[in-house]
Amino acid sequence: MNQSIYIGNAPTQALYLLPKMANRHGLIAGATGTGKTITLQGLAEGFSLLGVPVFMADVKGDLSGMSQPGTATPRTQERINTLGLKDFSFSGCPVAFWDVFGEQGHPVRTTISEMGPLLLARLLNLNDTQEGVLTLAFKIADDQGLLLLDLKDLRAMLQFLGDNSKDFTTEYGNVSAASIGAIQRTLLTLESQGGEHFFGEPALNLDDLMQVDNGRGVVNILAADKLMASPKLYATFLLWLLSELFERLPEVGDRDKPKLVFFFDEAHLLFNDAPSALLEKVEQVVRLIRSKGVGVYFISQNPLDIPDKILGQLGNRIQHALRAFTPRDQKAVRAAAETFRSNADLDVATVITELAVGEALVSLLDEQGRPGIVQRTLLSPPHSQIGPITAQQRQATIQQSLIYGHYEKIVDRESAYEILQARATTASNNSDNESATEETAVLQRKRAPQANDRQESRPATTARPREGVMEAMAKSAARAIGSQVGRQILRGVLGSLMGGRR
């Protein structure tokens, strides 16, 4: 069995991608409608046949057909005959469907902590000051043992940080209330775009992406047609996944074939408006992840979409047709032509604009890791179905998966939100109890002197004999006379004051 991936036929030879060089990364580029998706599908099939798992994003929704055998259409049969493929047969691949929203595949999630402040700041489009506050929130959460798993955990942590900012100033630095408010607003926007589906548990286990079924690598297809409505969420998710692979996988050096191949479709979304710190991280990951046995293939319409430092790491290249309608297009054509190892028999800059659908300029690494001479190549058709499958076929594939039911059950364990809520409730109860105790003490202090005054002013009672009848009558008469005289005197005084007559 030929342990290489057949790409297609050049005028003088058949071209194969060597598995040993597949982790040196690659690029599939070309204008819309030139066949990039079919090329991607054929490469993924080749890796699956070698027992190499694959992860790819299905941006247009038509890669799901890889789960079913293809059919001999007139166009496909013509290509098979032209290439002289005598033993060509149609077959599907073992496929696992994934979806951030949990609608077209197994839910795929990560936690806020695993995402980290750098990627999250990129996702939220934060400025430097806001990113600093976000990093501070992560640091305080770590120091206090508060798990940040989902969006409500992060929002609760930011609120806690804002409410207690004075307590953290000395140890961590100043915290801007305006920055916290800005971050909270961006989190609300992210939540409205479906971000709450992405953050939570159970988080994705990377081992589930590297499965082999009966000797064939499983093709993991992420449903990204809806995810593309939030392009930053899409790009950040794929970058997070790439970073996690880099962090967790052990060093394996050069292997006969990769452990996993990662296809990043619509790659320009990763680099649009990306800060320099993020670009440096991507460059580092792409440069070093090959030693972890992972190959990364970028798919983009224009080679200029890829930064030069990263483009220089992509050894295997398949260039479909480019259109030269604008000055930028013409620049892209020249740049693409200059990156290939020249072919004396081929005017690359001219041919790029003339390629038909299913044709490409191909340059692959040889056994020594050297770029091959660029060749105009007629590409092989895929063995699996071209185009999407039905919703019923997709659902049947999902339910037959070994991991079905695991990611579908959401887990919400105790984390920062629950702990901070409990602290706030306890503090409120303690405050109420202290207030009630203080009020009781104040009332007791107020009542005590009044009681003492009453007791001190009250004369001691002594027993005395009952008054006689004559004595009582005399006292009553005296009180009546006194009252009458008193009233007369009072009226005289008031009359003189008010100017009345006497």
BARO-245775 format. One record per atom (N, C-alpha, C): x, y negated, z; residue in three letters. Coordinates in steps of 0.05 Angstrom, whole numbers, plus 5000, padded with zeros to 4 digits. Example, Ala and Ser with C-alpha at 12.3 -4.5 7.8 and 13.67 -1.06 7.14 Angstrom:
526451145156Ala524650905156Ala526450665156Ala525750455142Ser527350215143Ser525849995157Ser
//
This chain:
501750245000Met500050005000Met501849755000Met501149564982Asn502749314981Asn502049135004Asn503949085022Gln503548925046Gln503948635040Gln502748535019Ser502848255012Ser500148175002Ser499647915002Ile497047814995Ile497247704966Ile495647834949Tyr495647764921Tyr494247494917Tyr495547304904Ile494447044899Ile493247014871Ile494747104851Gly493947084824Gly496247124805Gly495747084780Asn497747124759Asn498746864747Asn501346834747Ala502646614733Ala503346714705Ala504246544686Pro504746644659Pro506746874657Pro508646884676Thr510747084674Thr510747294696Thr509047244717Gln509147434740Gln506647404757Gln506147604774Ala504047594794Ala505247464819Ala503747304833Leu504647164856Leu503447284882Leu505047324902Tyr504247444927Tyr505147264951Tyr503447234970Leu504247104995Leu505347315014Leu507847285022Leu509147485039Leu508147445068Leu507147655081Pro506147635108Pro508247535128Pro510747605123Lys512947525141Lys513247215140Lys512447095118Met512746805116Met510046665119Met508046805127Ala505346685129Ala505146495153Ala506846545173Asn506746365197Asn508446115192Asn509446075168Arg510845825161Arg508845615151Arg506245675155His504045485149His503745435120His501545285113Gly500945235085Gly498945015081Gly498544955056Leu496744735048Leu495144825024Leu492544775025Ile490744815002Ile489544544997Ile490144424974Ala489144154968Ala487844144940Ala486243944936Gly484843914911Gly482343754913Gly481543644891Ala479143474891Ala476643654895Ala474443524901Thr471943654906Thr471143814881Thr470344074885Gly469344234863Gly471444374847Gly473944374857Thr476144504841Thr476644794851Thr475344884872Gly475645164880Gly477145204906Gly477445004923Lys478945034948Lys477645244966Lys474945244968Thr473545424986Thr473945714977Thr473945764951Ile474346034941Ile477146134947Ile479045954944Thr481846014950Thr482146084980Thr480845924997Leu480845975025Leu479646245032Leu477446305019Gln476146565023Gln477946795015Gln479246774992Gly481046984983Gly483447025002Gly484646805012Leu486846835031Leu485946965057Leu483646885067Ala482647005092Ala482147305089Ala481047385066Glu480647665060Glu483347815061Glu485347695048Gly487947825048Gly489147865075Gly488947665093Phe489847695120Phe488247905135Phe485647915131Ser483948115144Ser484748395136Ser485348435111Leu486148695101Leu488848785114Leu490548595121Leu493048655134Leu492748705164Leu490248675174Gly489848705203Gly490448445219Gly490448215205Val490947965218Val488347815223Val487647755248Pro485247595253Pro485447315242Pro483147205235Val483046935222Val481046765237Val481646505239Phe479646315249Phe479346095228Phe476846035221Met476445825201Met473845675207Met473645425198Ala471245265201Ala469745265175Ala467145325177Asp465445335153Asp463945065151Asp465244875137Val464144605135Val461644585118Val461644735096Lys459344715078Lys457344935082Lys457845125099Gly455945335105Gly455945565086Gly457945595068Asp457945805048Asp460046015052Asp461546015074Leu463446225079Leu462346465093Leu459846445101Ser458546665115Ser458346915097Ser458446875071Gly458347095052Gly460647295055Gly462747215070Met464947395074Met464147655089Met461947645102Ser461047885117Ser459748095099Ser459248025073Gln457948205055Gln459648255030Gln459348485018Pro460848544993Pro459948364971Pro461748284953Gly461048124930Gly459748284908Gly458948144887Thr457548274865Thr459048184839Thr458848354819Ala460248314794Ala458548124776Ala458847874780Thr457547674762Thr459247664736Thr458047564715Pro459547544689Pro462147384693Pro462047164708Arg464447004711Arg466547154727Arg465747284748Thr467647434765Thr468847664749Thr467147804734Gln468148034718Gln470047934696Gln469547704685Glu471447594665Glu474147534678Glu474147424702Arg476647364715Arg478147624722Arg476747834731Ile477948094737Ile479248214712Ile477948194690Asn478948304665Asn481448144656Asn481247884658Thr483447714649Thr486047774665Thr485647814691Leu487947864709Leu488848154707Leu487248324695Gly488048614692Gly487948754719Gly486048704735Leu485848834762Leu484249094759Leu485749314756Lys484449574751Lys483049694775Lys484149644799Asp483049774823Asp481449574840Asp480449364828Phe478949164843Phe476249274853Phe475649234878Ser473049334889Ser471949114907Ser469249104909Phe467948904926Phe467549014954Phe468048854974Ser467748935002Ser467548685019Ser466148715041Gly465948495061Gly468148525082Gly468248335100Cys470148325122Cys468648345149Cys469948455169Pro468748425196Pro468748135204Pro466448035212Val466047745217Val464847705244Val465747495258Ala464547395282Ala463747105277Ala461247035282Phe460246765278Phe460246615305Phe461146365303Trp461246185327Trp459845925320Trp458845795341Asp457545535337Asp457545385363Asp458545135362Val458544965386Val455744925397Val453744915380Phe451044875388Phe449545125394Phe450845355390Gly449645615397Gly447245695379Gly447045575355Glu444745635338Glu445445835316Glu447845815305Gln448645995282Gln450846185289Gln451346215315Gly453446395324Gly453746395354Gly455646545364His456146545393His456946265402His455746175424Pro456545905434Pro459545895441Pro460845685432Val463645655438Val463945405455Val465245435478Arg465445215498Arg468245205508Arg468844975520Thr471244945536Thr470544775560Thr472244745579Thr471744575602Thr473144305599Thr472244115614Ile473443845614Ile476343865621Ile476944035642Ser479744055651Ser481544175629Ser480544375614Glu482144495593Glu482544305570Glu480644135565Met480943935543Met483143735551Met483143645575Gly485243465584Gly484743175576Gly486042985590Pro485442695585Pro486342595558Pro488542705547Leu489542595521Leu487542655499Leu486742905496Leu484842975474Leu482042855480Leu481342845505Leu478742725511Leu478642425506Leu480842285511Ala481042005504Ala480841965474Ala482042145459Arg481842135430Arg478942175421Arg477642365434Leu474842425427Leu473042185433Leu473542055456Leu471841825464Leu472741565452Leu474941565437Asn476041325425Asn476641105445Asn478041175466Leu478640995488Leu481240835482Leu481340595493Asn483840445490Asn485840525512Asn488140405512Asp490340495530Asp489440465560Asp488140245566Thr487340195594Thr485240405603Thr483340455586Gln481240645592Gln482440935594Gln484340985576Glu485641255578Glu487141285604Glu488341065614Gly489741075639Gly487841135662Gly485441015662Val483441065683Val482441355681Val482041455657Leu481241735654Leu483341925664Leu485841865658Thr488042035668Thr488042035699Thr487541795710Leu487541775739Leu485241935751Leu482941945738Ala480742105748Ala481442405748Ala482842495727Phe483742775726Phe485742825749Phe487542645754Lys489542675775Lys488242695802Lys486442515808Ile485142525834Ile483442775838Ile482142865816Ala480543105817Ala482343345823Ala484743355811Asp486543575817Asp487543565846Asp488143325856Asp489243295883Asp487143365904Asp484543325898Gln482443385917Gln481043645912Gln482143805893Gly480944065888Gly478244065876Gly477643865859Leu475043835846Leu475143935818Leu473644135811Leu473644255784Leu472044075766Leu473244005743Leu471843855722Leu471144055699Leu468644145699Leu467844345680Leu466144235657Leu464244065664Asp462443965644Asp462243665646Asp460543545629Leu460343255628Leu459243135654Leu457443265668Lys456443155693Lys458543155714Lys460443345713Asp462643335732Asp464343095727Asp465043035702Leu466742805696Leu465342545703Leu462742525697Arg461342285704Arg461142245734Arg460742455749Ala460642435778Ala463342355789Ala465542455777Met468242395786Met468842095780Met468041995758Leu468441715751Leu466841535770Leu464441615776Gln462841455795Gln464141455823Gln465041685831Phe466441705857Phe468941525857Phe470441525835Leu472841365833Leu472141065834Leu470040985821Gly469240705821Gly468240615849Gly466640785862Asp465540715888Asp467740695910Asp469940845906Asn472040855926Asn474640755916Asn474640575896Ser477040485883Ser479040365902Ser478140225923Lys479940095942Lys481540305957Lys480440535962Asp481740745977Asp484040875961Asp484040845934Phe486040975917Phe488040775906Phe487640515911Thr489440315899Thr492340355908Thr492840395934Thr495540415944Thr497040645932Thr495740885930Glu497141125922Glu497141155891Glu494941075878Tyr494641135850Tyr494740885832Tyr494240655843Gly494140405827Gly491340305824Gly491140065812Asn488539935809Asn486740085790Asn484240075796Val482140195779Val480239975769Val479939955744Ser478239745732Ser475439845730Ser473639705743Ala470739775742Ala469739745714Ala470739555699Ala469839525671Ala470639765654Ala473039875659Ser473940115644Ser472240355651Ser471540385676Ile469840605684Ile467140585671Ile466040345670Gly463540305656Gly463640365627Gly465840295614Ala466140345585Ala466340645580Ala467840795597Ile468041085594Ile465341215598Ile463941125618Gln461241245623Gln459441205599Gln459540975586Arg457840935563Arg458641115540Arg461241155536Thr462041335514Thr461341615520Thr461341695545Leu460441965553Leu457442005547Leu455841795551Leu453041815545Leu452641845514Leu454341705499Thr454141725470Thr454942015461Thr457142115473Leu457942385466Leu455842585474Leu454542545496Glu452442725505Glu450042725485Glu449442485475Ser447142465456Ser447842605430Ser450442635423Gln451342765399Gln451643065402Gln450943175425Gly451143455429Gly453643545445Gly455043355457Gly457443425471Gly456943595495Gly454443585507Glu453943745530Glu453944045524Glu453544115498His453644395490His456544495490His458444325485Phe461244405481Phe462644435508Phe461944285528Phe463344295554Phe461744465574Phe463044665584Gly461644835604Gly462945115605Gly461545295618Glu462445565621Glu460245765613Glu460946005604Pro463646115602Pro465245985579Pro467645915585Ala469445795565Ala470446015546Ala471245925523Leu472246115502Leu474746255512Leu474746525510Asn477046685515Asn478546725489Asn481046635487Leu482446645462Leu482846935452Leu482847125470Asp483147405462Asp480747495444Asp478447365448Asp476147435431Asp476447335403Asp478347175397Leu478947085370Leu480947255356Leu482147435370Met484347595359Met483647895360Met481247965350Gln480348235350Gln480848375323Gln481248635324Val481648795300Val479449015300Val478149045277Asp475949235274Asp476749445253Asp477249695262Asn477949905243Asn480349825225Asn482249705237Gly484749635223Gly484549375208Gly482249245207Arg481948995193Arg481648765213Arg482948545208Gly482748315226Gly479948195224Gly478848125246Val476247995247Val476547705238Val474647625220Val474647345210Val472647195227Val473647005243Asn472046835260Asn471246585245Asn468646555241Ile467546335225Ile466046145243Ile467045895245Leu465645695261Leu463645535244Leu461145545251Ala459145395236Ala459545095241Ala460444955221Ala461244675225Ala459644485208Ala457544575195Asp455944395178Asp454544185195Asp453444265219Lys452244075237Lys454243925253Lys456444065260Leu458543935275Leu459843705260Leu459843715234Met461043505218Met459643235221Met457143245232Ala455842985237Ala457242835259Ala458842975275Ser460542845296Ser463442915289Ser464642785269Pro467242865259Pro469442865280Pro469242675300Lys471342675320Lys471142915339Lys468642995344Leu468243235360Leu469343485346Leu468843495320Tyr469843715303Tyr472943725303Tyr474243495298Ala477143485297Ala478343535324Ala477143425345Thr478243465372Thr478043755381Thr475743875374Phe475444165381Phe477544335368Phe478044295342Leu479944465328Leu482844405338Leu483344155345Leu485944095355Leu486344215383Leu484244205399Trp484344335426Trp484844635423Trp483544755404Leu483845045400Leu486745105392Leu487844945374Leu490544985365Leu492544945389Leu491944745405Ser493744685428Ser493544915449Ser491145025453Glu490845245472Glu492345485462Glu492245545437Leu493845765426Leu496845725431Leu497645475427Phe500545415431Phe501345445460Phe499545365479Glu500245365507Glu500145655518Glu498345815509Arg497746075522Arg499246315510Arg499646295484Leu500946535471Leu503946545477Leu504946785482Pro507846805488Pro509546775462Pro512046725466Glu513946715444Glu514346995433Glu514147025407Val514547285394Val516647285372Val517647045365Gly519647025345Gly518447095317Gly520147185299Asp519247255272Asp518047535273Asp515647555262Arg514147805261Arg513747885232Arg513048135228Asp512448235201Asp509948105190Asp508148025207Lys505747885199Lys504747725223Lys503147515218Pro502247345240Pro500347495260Pro500047385284Lys498147485303Lys495347365297Lys495347125286Leu492846985280Leu493546775259Leu491646735241Val491846515220Val489546325224Val490246075225Phe488345855232Phe488045675208Phe485545655197Phe484945475174Phe483545225184Phe484644995178Phe483544745187Phe482444595163Phe479744635157Asp478544505135Asp477944205141Asp477744045120Glu477343755123Glu479443645142Glu481943705136Ala484143635155Ala484543335159Ala483643175140His484042885143His482642775168His480542915177Leu479042825201Leu480842835225Leu482743005225Leu484543035248Leu486342785251Leu487042665228Phe489142455229Phe487942175226Phe485442155219Asn484241885216Asn484241735242Asn485341505243Asp485441325267Asp486641465291Asp488341665286Ala489641805309Ala491841635320Ala492041605347Pro494241465359Pro496841615355Pro499041475358Ser501641595353Ser502241825372Ser501341805397Ala501742015417Ala500442275408Ala498042255396Leu496642485386Leu498042605362Leu498942435344Leu500342535320Leu502942685328Leu504242575348Glu506742715358Glu506042985369Glu503743005383Lys502943265394Lys502243465372Lys500843365352Val500143545329Val502743645315Val504543455311Glu507043535298Glu508543745314Glu508643695340Gln510043885357Gln508744165357Gln506044165358Val504644425357Val505144565331Val504844425309Val505144555283Val508044655279Val509944505289Arg512744585286Arg513444835302Arg512344855326Leu513145055345Leu511345295347Leu508845265338Ile506945485342Ile507545725324Ile509145695303Arg509845925287Arg511446125303Arg512946035323Ser514346225340Ser512546385358Ser510046295360Lys507946445375Lys506446645357Lys507246655332Gly505946835313Gly503446735301Gly503046475300Val500646355289Val501346195264Val499846245243Gly500146085219Gly497845885216Gly498445635208Val496445425206Val496345335177Val493945325166Tyr493545245138Tyr491545015138Tyr492444785127Phe490744545125Phe489444545098Phe486844475097Ile485344445072Ile484444155070Ile485144025049Ser484443745046Ser484243675016Ser482843455011Gln482543374983Gln485143254972Gln486643124989Asn488942974979Asn491343034997Asn493643104986Pro496043145002Pro496842905019Pro496142665010Leu496842425025Leu495242405051Leu493242575055Asp491742575080Asp493342685103Asp495442835096Ile497042965116Ile499542795122Ile500142725147Pro502642575152Pro505142715142Pro507042565134Asp509442685121Asp510842885140Asp511042815166Lys512442995184Lys511143265186Lys508443275183Ile507043525184Ile507043655157Ile506743495136Leu506843605109Leu509443755104Leu511543655115Gly514143785112Gly514344055125Gly512444125143Gln512444385156Gln510844595141Gln509544515119Leu507644695105Leu509144815081Leu510045065084Gly511745185064Gly510345315041Gly507845415046Asn506345545025Asn504145355015Asn504245294989Arg502445094978Arg500945184954Arg498345124954Ile496545184932Ile495144914925Ile495844804902Gln494844544895Gln492944574872Gln490344514877His488344504856His488444234843His486644194824Ala486643954807Ala486143704824Ala487443484816Leu487043224828Leu486143034805Leu484542844813Arg483542644793Arg485142384797Arg485842264774Ala487542024775Ala485841784765Ala483641724779Phe481941504770Phe482741244782Phe484141244805Thr484840994818Thr487840994823Thr488940754830Pro491840754836Pro492640934859Pro490840964879Arg491541154901Arg491541434891Arg489641504873Asp489641774861Asp492241824845Asp493041634830Gln495541664815Gln497941704833Gln497941554855Lys500141584874Lys500041864886Lys497641964892Ala497442234903Ala498342444884Ala497842414858Val498742594838Val501842604837Val503042364837Arg505942354836Arg507142474862Arg505942414885Ala506942524910Ala506742834910Ala504442934901Ala504143224901Ala506143354882Ala506643234859Ala508443344840Ala511343354850Ala512043144865Glu514743124875Glu515343314898Glu513343414912Thr513743584934Thr514343874926Thr513743944901Phe514244214892Phe517144254882Phe518044504884Arg520544574872Arg520144574842Arg521644414828Ser521144354799Ser521344604782Ser519744594760Asn519744804740Asn520344674713Asn522544754701Ala523444634676Ala521344654654Ala519744864655Asp517744914634Asp515044784640Asp514944624662Leu512344524671Leu512444234678Leu510744074665Asp510443784673Asp508343774695Asp509243794720Val507343824742Val505443594744Val506443344742Ala504643114745Ala502443104724Ala502943214701Thr500843224680Thr498943454685Thr500043684692Val498443934695Val496443904718Val497243764739Ile495443734762Ile492743614754Ile492743434735Thr490243314727Thr488743484706Thr489943694696Glu488743854675Glu487744134685Glu488344194709Leu487544464719Leu484544514719Leu483744754710Ala480944824710Ala480144944737Ala477544984741Val476645104766Val477745394767Val478945464790Gly480045724793Gly482945734785Gly484145514777Glu486945494771Glu488245314793Glu490845364797Ala492245194816Ala495245214811Ala496645014820Leu499645014821Leu500445144848Leu501945354846Val502545514870Val505645524874Val506445474899Ser509245504907Ser509145644935Ser510345884935Leu510346044960Leu513246104969Leu513646144995Leu516246195006Leu517146474998Leu519746494991Asp520846764985Asp521846895011Asp523147125009Glu523947275032Glu526047125049Glu527346945037Gln529346785052Gln528146525063Gln525546485059Gly524346245069Gly524646005050Gly525546045026Arg525945835007Arg523345794990Arg522645544984Pro520245494968Pro520645604940Pro518645744930Gly518845854903Gly518345634882Gly519245684858Ile518845504836Ile515845484831Ile514845234827Val511945204824Val511045334798Val508745464799Gln507645614776Gln504645544773Gln503945504748Arg501045474742Arg499845754743Arg497845784760Thr496846054767Thr493846074764Thr493046294752Leu490146364751Leu489546534776Leu487746434794Leu487346554820Leu485546784819Leu485946974837Ser484347214839Ser481647144852Ser479447274843Pro476847224856Pro476747374883Pro475047284901Pro474747424927Pro473247694924Pro473647874943His472348124943His469548114956His469247914973Ser466647884987Ser464847694973Ser462447674983Gln460347514971Gln461047214970Gln460647094947Ile461046804944Ile458446664950Ile458446494970Gly455946354978Gly454946465004Gly452946325016Pro451946395043Pro450146635043Pro449846745067Ile448046965072Ile445346855083Ile443447025086Thr440846935097Thr441046915127Thr439046765139Ala438946735168Ala438647005181Ala437047185169Gln436647455181Gln439247615181Gln440847595159Gln443447735158Gln445347625179Gln445347365182Arg447147235202Arg446347335230Arg443747325236Gln442947405263Gln443547695269Gln443247865249Ala443948155252Ala446848185258Ala448548035244Thr451448055249Thr452147955277Thr450847745286Ile451347645313Ile450547845334Ile448247975331Gln447348165352Gln448848425352Gln450248485330Gln451848725329Gln454648685340Gln455348435346Ser458048375357Ser458348495385Ser460848575391Leu461448685417Leu461248475439Leu461548225433Ile461448015453Ile458647885455Ile456647995441Tyr454047875441Tyr452847895470Tyr451847675480Gly450647665506Gly452447535527Gly455147535522His456947425541His456947115541His457347005518Tyr457446715516Tyr454646585515Tyr452646755510Glu449846645509Glu448846575537Glu449946685558Lys449046625585Lys450746395597Lys449446175602Ile450845935613Ile451345975643Ile453745915652Val454445925680Val454945645690Val453745585713Asp454045315725Asp454845345754Asp457445395759Arg458345445786Arg459045175800Arg459545195826Glu460144955841Glu462644815831Glu462344565825Ser464644405815Ser464444125825Ser465743935812Ala465943665823Ala463243545828Ala461343575810Tyr458743455813Tyr457343555838Tyr457243815842Glu455943925866Glu457343845892Glu460043845892Ile461543775916Ile461143485923Ile461343305903Leu461043025909Leu458242955917Leu456243095905Gln453443055914Gln453143135943Gln454343365950Ala454143455978Ala455443265997Ala457743155989Arg459142956006Arg457442706010Arg456242615988Ala454542375990Ala452142426008Ala450942656006Thr448642726023Thr449442736052Thr451642866058Thr452642886085Thr453342606096Thr454642446080Ala455342176089Ala452842006095Ala450842046078Ser448341896082Ser446941976107Ser446842246112Asn445542346136Asn447042246161Asn449742256160Asn451342166183Asn450941866188Asn450641716166Ser450241426169Ser447541376182Ser445441526173Asp442741496185Asp442841566214Asp444141786221Asn444341866249Asn445741656266Asn447941546255Glu449441346270Glu447741096274Glu446241016253Ser444540786255Ser442340826276Ser441141066276Ala439041116296Ala440141116324Ala442541236327Thr443841246354Thr444440966363Thr445540796345Glu446140516352Glu443640356359Glu441540396344Glu439040256351Glu437940336378Glu438140596384Thr437140686410Thr438840566432Thr441440556428Ala443240446449Ala442640146453Ala442139996431Val441439716434Val438939666449Val436839836442Leu434339806456Leu434639866486Leu436140076492Gln436640146520Gln438039916535Gln440039786520Arg441439566533Arg439539336538Arg437739286519Lys435839066522Lys433839116545Lys432939366547Arg430939426567Arg432039436595Arg434539516598Ala435639546625Ala435639286641Ala436539056631Pro436538806647Pro433738716654Pro431738756635Gln429038676641Gln427938836664Gln428539096664Ala427539256686Ala428839176712Ala431439116712Asn432739026736Asn431638766746Asn431138576727Asp430038316735Asp427338346748Asp425738526737Arg423038556749Arg423238676777Arg425138866779Gln425438986805Gln426538786825Gln428438606816Glu429638416835Glu427638196843Glu425938106824Ser424137886830Ser421637976845Ser421138236845Arg418738326858Arg419238326889Arg417538166905Pro417938156934Pro417338416947Pro418638456969Ala418038706984Ala415238686996Ala413738886994Thr410938897004Thr410938987033Thr409338837049Thr409038917077Thr406138937084Thr405439087100Ala402639137108Ala401638897124Ala399338797117Arg398138577132Arg395238637136Arg394038507156Pro391238567161Pro389438447140Pro387038547137Arg385038437119Arg384138167128Arg383637977108Glu382737717116Glu379837727126Glu379337537144Gly376537527154Gly374737377135Gly372237387138Val370237267120Val370536967121Val370836847144Met371136557146Met373736457134Met375836617138Glu378436537127Glu378336537097Glu377136737084Ala376936757055Ala375336527044Ala373036457057Met371436237047Met372935977048Met374535937069Ala376035687071Ala378135667048Ala379535877043Lys381535877021Lys380235826994Lys377935936989Ser376535896963Ser375735606959Ser374735486981Ala373935206979Ala376335036974Ala378535096987Ala381034936982Ala381934956954Ala381835196942Arg382635226914Arg380835076895Arg378235066901Ala376334926883Ala376934626884Ala377334516908Ile377934236911Ile380534166896Ile382534336900Gly385134286887Gly384934286857Gly383334476847Ser383034496818Ser381634246806Ser379634146820Gln378133916810Gln379833676810Gln381333626832Val383133396834Val385233416813Val386233666808Gly388333696788Gly387333636760Gly384833706754Arg383733646728Arg383333346724Arg382533216744Gln382132926742Gln384832786738Gln386832866753Ile389432746749Ile390432796721Ile390133046710Leu391033116683Leu389732946662Leu387032916665Arg385532756645Arg386532466646Arg387032356671Gly388032086673Gly390632046659Gly392432236663Val395032216650Val394832226620Val393332416609Leu393032446580Leu391632206568Leu389632096583Gly388231856573Gly390031626570Gly391731576589Ser393631356588Ser395631396565Ser396431646561Leu398431706539Leu397131666512Leu394631746508Met393331736482Met392031466477Met392031286498Gly390931016494Gly387931006499Gly386831206511Gly383931206517Gly383331046542Gly380631016547Arg379830866571Arg380031046594Arg380430926619Arg380631066643Arg377831146652Arg
//
